[in-house]
Amino acid sequence: MSDQVGSKFVLTNVLAKRAIQLDLRAKRRLELDNKNALTQAMEEMAAGLITINERPAKGEKESEKN
């Protein structure tokens, strides 16, 4: 999964936010037998159902990011 995202930090934050959404009864994008929210979030990410749009850091221009 970390190859889909440039940073493990970003990946961790996205998965944590999605797990919290699932704990708060957000609609699941995949139907799994496992009830664990973090596992659900990771499976959704692996299936390509979660997209990450990284914004440039404050003060950084989009062209400087790469």
Sequence and secondary structure as in RCSB ss.txt:
>XXXX:A:sequence
MSDQVGSKFVLTNVLAKRAIQLDLRAKRRLELDNKNALTQAMEEMAAGLITINERPAKGEKESEKN
>XXXX:A:secstr
 TTTSS HHHHHHHHHHHHHHHHTT   SS  S   HHHHHHHHHHTT         TT  GGG  
